[in-house]
């Protein structure tokens, strides 16, 4: 059975495209067989080949780390439009957001942080200035009050909804990267509450949200003293706050 047929039988919708990527990544027939077996068993393609395409760039993604979604590219575009001198990718996962901001704004200083040591180690493969720890506590104190933009793609899946996620995410990405608490907004509220003391006057905080959660996300930003607005694209939504 060909690679395409094996992938199609396993339920891979884009079997031809995936087969081409697996053949490209394989260093030997044995390596190809190992990768095809992993994919057939359900491991996300990005974890199998070791990278994800994000904003036109290949971002290293190691097993267990949250795979960057294309809908999150809205956050990158919004952040880059502000031309920050100092930006932070909070809850960074693979560091995809920070890496693309750094690429598009090479003169900017970009920091990234994640509480998951596996994610932090992965992010260090994509950019420098990566710290491990809980939200803003991970960051060096000398940047407090000086950050232009914080991009926080926080976990926002309600705990009880994780069971309904696609198996690739539910079974192979770290739960800490998905679980946003009872209503999905626990981490976002914590970030919003702490943001003002880390941002410079006129600085921005932005986070991805869902349409269902948008009103509560806006309320969380407002409660933290931030001027807030909702920005949407064809397939994404983001709440943006300003000090």
C-alpha positions in Angstrom: 0.0 0.0 0.0 1.4 3.4 -0.9 2.0 6.2 1.6 -1.0 8.1 0.2 -3.3 5.1 0.5 -2.1 4.4 4.1 -2.7 8.0 5.1 -6.1 8.2 3.4 -7.1 5.0 5.1 -6.2 6.5 8.4 -8.5 9.4 7.7 -6.0 12.1 6.6 -8.1 14.4 4.4 -5.1 15.9 2.6 -3.3 12.6 2.1 -1.4 13.5 -1.1 0.0 16.7 0.5 0.9 15.0 3.7 2.7 12.2 1.8 4.7 14.7 -0.1 5.8 16.4 3.1 6.7 13.1 4.7 8.8 12.0 1.7 10.6 15.4 1.8 11.4 15.1 5.5 12.5 11.5 5.4 16.2 10.8 5.6 15.9 7.1 4.7 13.3 4.6 3.8 13.3 3.4 7.4 12.8 7.0 8.6 9.9 7.4 6.2 8.3 4.3 7.5 8.6 5.5 11.1 7.0 8.8 10.2 4.2 7.3 8.3 3.5 4.9 11.2 3.4 7.8 13.6 1.0 9.8 11.4 -1.3 6.8 10.9 -1.4 6.4 14.7 -2.7 10.0 14.9 0.4 12.1 15.8 -0.1 15.6 14.3 1.8 16.0 11.0 3.7 19.0 12.5 5.0 16.8 15.3 6.0 14.1 12.9 8.0 16.3 10.5 9.1 18.7 13.3 7.8 22.0 12.0 4.7 24.0 11.3 4.0 26.6 8.6 3.1 29.9 10.2 2.9 33.3 8.5 4.9 31.8 5.6 7.7 30.5 7.8 8.7 27.1 9.1 8.5 27.1 12.9 10.1 24.2 14.8 7.5 22.2 16.7 8.5 19.4 19.0 6.3 16.6 20.2 3.8 17.7 23.0 4.0 21.4 22.1 1.0 23.3 20.9 0.9 23.5 17.1 0.5 27.1 15.9 -2.8 27.7 14.1 -3.2 29.9 11.0 -6.0 31.8 12.7 -3.4 33.2 15.2 -1.7 35.0 12.3 -4.2 37.8 13.0 -2.4 38.5 16.2 1.0 38.8 14.4 -0.4 41.2 11.9 -2.0 43.4 14.6 1.2 43.4 16.6 3.5 44.2 13.7 1.2 47.1 12.6 2.1 48.8 15.9 5.9 48.6 15.1 6.8 47.8 18.7 10.4 48.4 19.9 9.8 45.9 22.7 7.3 43.0 22.3 6.5 40.0 24.4 5.1 36.6 23.3 3.4 35.4 26.4 2.2 31.7 26.7 4.4 31.4 23.7 4.3 27.6 23.0 6.7 27.1 20.1 7.5 30.8 20.0 5.9 31.1 16.6 4.4 34.6 17.3 7.6 36.0 18.7 9.7 34.5 15.9 7.6 36.0 13.1 7.5 39.4 14.9 11.3 39.3 15.2 11.6 38.4 11.5 9.3 41.2 10.3 10.8 43.7 12.7 14.4 42.8 13.0 15.3 45.9 15.1 12.7 45.1 17.7 13.5 43.3 21.0 11.3 40.3 21.5 10.9 38.3 24.6 8.9 35.1 25.0 7.7 33.0 28.0 5.8 29.8 28.7 5.2 27.9 31.9 5.7 24.5 30.2 9.4 23.6 30.1 9.0 21.5 27.0 7.4 24.5 25.2 10.1 26.9 26.4 12.8 24.6 25.2 11.1 24.3 21.8 10.7 28.1 21.6 14.4 28.5 22.1 14.9 26.7 18.7 12.9 29.5 17.1 14.1 32.7 18.8 16.3 34.0 21.6 15.2 35.6 24.9 12.9 32.8 25.9 12.0 32.4 29.6 10.2 29.6 31.6 7.7 30.5 34.2 4.1 31.6 35.0 3.0 34.5 32.8 4.7 37.8 33.6 6.6 36.3 36.5 8.9 34.6 33.9 10.1 37.9 32.5 13.1 39.9 33.6 12.0 42.7 35.9 13.9 45.5 34.0 11.4 45.5 31.2 8.4 46.1 33.6 6.6 49.3 32.5 8.5 49.4 29.2 6.7 46.8 26.9 5.1 48.2 23.8 3.0 45.1 22.9 2.2 41.9 24.8 0.8 39.2 22.5 -0.8 36.5 24.8 -2.3 33.6 22.9 -3.5 32.1 26.2 -5.2 28.7 26.6 -9.0 29.5 26.1 -10.7 26.2 25.7 -13.2 25.6 28.5 -12.2 22.6 30.6 -15.3 20.5 29.8 -14.9 21.2 26.0 -11.4 19.7 25.7 -13.0 16.3 25.3 -14.7 17.5 22.1 -11.5 18.8 20.4 -9.9 16.9 17.5 -7.8 14.0 18.7 -4.7 15.5 17.3 -5.0 18.4 19.7 -6.7 16.6 22.6 -4.3 13.7 22.7 -1.0 15.1 21.6 -0.8 18.7 22.7 0.0 19.6 26.4 -3.3 20.1 28.3 -1.8 23.2 29.9 -1.7 24.8 26.5 -5.4 24.2 25.9 -7.2 24.4 29.3 -8.6 27.8 30.0 -10.6 26.9 33.0 -14.4 26.6 33.6 -15.3 29.2 31.0 -12.0 29.3 29.1 -11.1 32.8 30.4 -9.1 32.1 33.6 -5.7 32.7 32.1 -6.9 35.7 30.0 -8.2 37.4 33.2 -4.9 36.8 34.9 -3.0 38.3 32.0 -5.3 41.3 31.7 -5.1 42.0 35.5 -1.3 42.1 35.4 -0.7 43.8 32.1 -0.9 47.4 33.0 2.2 47.4 35.2 4.2 45.7 32.5 3.1 47.8 29.6 4.4 51.3 28.9 1.8 54.1 28.9 -0.1 53.6 25.6 1.1 50.0 25.3 -1.1 47.2 24.0 -2.2 43.8 25.1 -3.8 41.4 22.6 -5.1 37.9 22.8 -7.0 35.5 20.6 -10.6 34.7 21.5 -13.7 33.0 20.2 -16.8 34.8 19.1 -18.7 33.1 21.9 -16.2 34.3 24.5 -15.6 37.8 23.0 -18.0 39.8 25.3 -16.5 38.3 28.5 -13.0 38.7 27.1 -13.7 42.4 26.5 -15.1 42.7 29.9 -12.0 41.2 31.5 -9.8 43.8 29.7 -12.1 46.7 30.7 -12.2 45.5 34.3 -8.4 45.6 34.3 -8.5 49.3 33.3 -7.6 48.7 29.6 -9.4 50.3 26.7 -10.6 47.3 24.8 -11.9 46.5 21.3 -12.6 43.4 19.3 -10.8 42.8 16.0 -12.0 40.1 13.6 -10.9 38.5 10.4 -12.6 35.8 8.2 -11.7 33.0 10.6 -10.3 34.7 13.8 -11.0 37.1 16.5 -8.8 39.0 18.9 -9.4 41.3 21.8 -7.0 44.2 21.9 -6.5 46.4 25.0 -4.5 49.6 25.5 -3.3 51.3 28.7 
